Amino acid sequence: MAHPVKRTYRSPARAAAAASTRERIRDAAQRLFTGQGFAATTMKQVAAAAGVGERTLYDAFPTKVKLFGHTLGVATVGDEEPVRVADRPEIAAARQAADPRLAIERFVAYGSDLLDRAGDLIMVSVEAAGADPDMRAAADAGSQAHHEVMLAFAEALHDHGALRPGLDTATAADILYALSSPHLHQLLRRHRGWDSQRYRSWLTDALVRELLP
């Protein structure tokens, strides 16, 4: 006689409670990481700020690096869905736009929203990279992923015949990589106090001047 297959039952209420707990942990972690840096932030502080037990925190995130990676990852894409920035519909729409000015506007809009959410955390990872090999690896991986998004967009502009004469895709990608960097965003938005609209308008105009005929 065959044994019945046991099916795992997932309670919607339990899933919602777990998601709420992760959100509280992320919010607390982001405040502490950006406020006092990676090295100075402890798991005990995060647990206290999130209102959860340390055991609960460690069950979800066994190390501080994993907690940071999760917090940064969700801040980067804006949700917990396992979809990379490169595959997000907003980025796809920017690559597919036939009007190059519109393509750049869409690209800048998505990128500026991303950096407003995650830019401070990205800079925390850059600052911590010199002292922590795991954070160095994370920062390097993030930088590589950022450049790959820029290269794909530069190739899309090239495929639409939109790049100015003499500008190859590799150089266009490097220009995008530099002007759209979290470092420049940090300087203008945080250090110089530019608001989001001013930053978007400047970056859009700068990329149009540098990339298009």
Salt bridges, closest charged atoms under 4 A:
ASP59 OD1 - ARG55 NE 3.22
ASP79 OD2 - ARG88 NH1 2.85
GLU80 OE1 - ARG22 NE 2.84
GLU80 OE1 - ARG26 NH1 3.55
GLU80 OE1 - HIS70 NE2 3.96
ASP87 OD2 - ARG84 NE 3.04
GLU105 OE2 - ARG101 NE 3.22
ASP113 OD1 - ARG200 NH2 2.27
ASP116 OD1 - HIS185 NE2 2.89
ASP116 OD1 - ARG189 NE 3.14
ASP120 OD1 - ARG190 NE 2.97
ASP140 OD1 - ARG136 NH1 3.56
ASP159 OD1 - HIS158 ND1 3.62
ASP174 OD1 - HIS147 NE2 3.08
ASP205 OD1 - ARG101 NH2 3.08
